[in-house]
Amino acid sequence: MHVILYKTFLCPRCFLAGRALRKLRREFPQLTIETVDVTLEPLRAWQDGVRMLPTVRLANQTLSGIILTTATLRQFLRS
């Protein structure tokens, strides 16, 4: 299972979402996380439809929000 985390280096919400995803690797050992720093790759993020940070993409599904908790991310990964 491959997810993409769109984030910026200075965003504390993005840091928390990344940490929650890393914790979820214990429950989902097949989970791989690719990070895209939007400040370094703005065109890619725009073309991928990212308009809010943090954003997590799994296949064709996208999850974004002010605070992405571990529980929210777990539910997203199970869907």
N, C-alpha and C positions, 0 to 999 in steps of 0.2 A: 504494500500500500504506500503510494508516494503522494505526499502533500507538499504544497508550495506555500510558504509563509511570506507574505509581502509585508515589509516593515521598513522602518528607518532606524538608524543607529541611535538617535537621541530620544526615541519615543519610549516612555516607561511602560505604556500599555502593550507595546509590541514586545518588549522584554518579558513581561509577564506571560503573554501568549506563547512565546517561544519556550519559556521555562515549563509551562503547563504541557506543551506538546512533548518536550523531552521526558517529562515524568510519565506521560502516557505510553512511552516505549515499553515500559514494563508490562503493561496490559496488552499492547499490540506490538509484539516483537518484530513483525514484518514491516513496521512503520519506518519510512525514510522521510527525512525533512529536508527540503531544498529551501533556502532563504534567498529572497530577492530584495535587495536594498533599493527602495524606490528612489532615493536621492541619486543613486548611481545608474539606475536603469529606468528612468521615468517613461520612456517611450514603450518599453515592454509592459510596464504596469498599466499604462493607459490603454494599450491595445488589448490587454487581458481583461479590461473592464474594471480595474481596481480604482475605486473612488473614495475609499475610506480605509484607514489603517487602525489596527491590524486587519488583514484579510488572509483567510486560509482557503486554499483551493484544493479540492480532491476530485480528480477526473473533471466532470463538467459541473460540479457543485461548488458553490462559493459561500463562505461564511465570513461576515464581517460584523464588527460591533465595537462599542466603546470599551467594554471589558469582556474578554473571552475567557471565561472561567474553565477550569479543568472539567467540570461537569458538562458545560456546554460543548466543549471540544470532544469529549467522550461520546456524547450523543450524536454529534456530527459525524464522527468516524464510524459509528455503528450503522448509520443510515445508508 
